[in-house]
Amino acid sequence: MRMASMTIRSSSSAALAVLALLCCTPAASQNKDATTKYQDAVGLLASPKTWCTGATQLAALHDRRALVPLMRAFESTAEAEKLCLADAMEKLGGETEARKLIASADASERRVALHLMILFASDDQLPDLRDAVVKETDGELRGSALDALRQQHQTARWDAVVGDLLDQPRAELRGWAIERLARRGSDTARAKLSGHLPRETVPELRARITAALQPPKP
């Protein structure tokens, strides 16, 4: 009986092992297949001759990691068709993902985020750009954030966010905001400048605000 019991137990263990193998192997194979497809598609981005094929494949994989290599290809100096790269980034949710990448600890990913924000301008990302301008520790990226903010749709919300920079202690940031709001010239932009004028301590900046608030000459 003991021998029979051991035989049954052994048979059961073998059956479970076979069952586990049958259940798990396809999933592992599928994951490996997806990884291989992703890597192969990213590899196609290395050449302008194949990057549209790679972009199409990456968009079909719905893997948002692809935004970084797609943007690197888009930023290349090669003179070639790049609309396919932009289309792929849009399909992968470039606008939304940019707001996640901007918080990355990796400076290269933050740089990609800023370029995505230029490519897919939206009022929703204005607070993120303002925060990048104020908090970014990399000087080059701070400049890129200002450039991205400048290239957004100039709306009442844009006026408000740029107006927030008037409260910054750095005179160069206040000067940048004053220049942008003065060029904008909307009622909300002028209201921001007017409200800030009594608080501005730099004579040159006060003079620029005063000039911007002058009524237009007939």
Secondary structure, DSSP 8 states (H G I E B T S, - for coil): -HHHHHHHHHHHHHHHHHHHHHHHHHHHHHHHHHHHHHHHHHHHTTSTTTHHHHHHHHHHHT-GGGHHHHHHHHTS---S--HHHHHHHHHTTHHHHHHHHTT-S-HHHHHHHHHHHHHT--GGGHHHHHHHHHH---HHHHHHHHHHHHTS---HHHHHHHHHGGG-S-HHHHHHHHHHHHHH--HHHHHHHHHHGGG---HHHHHHHHHHTS----
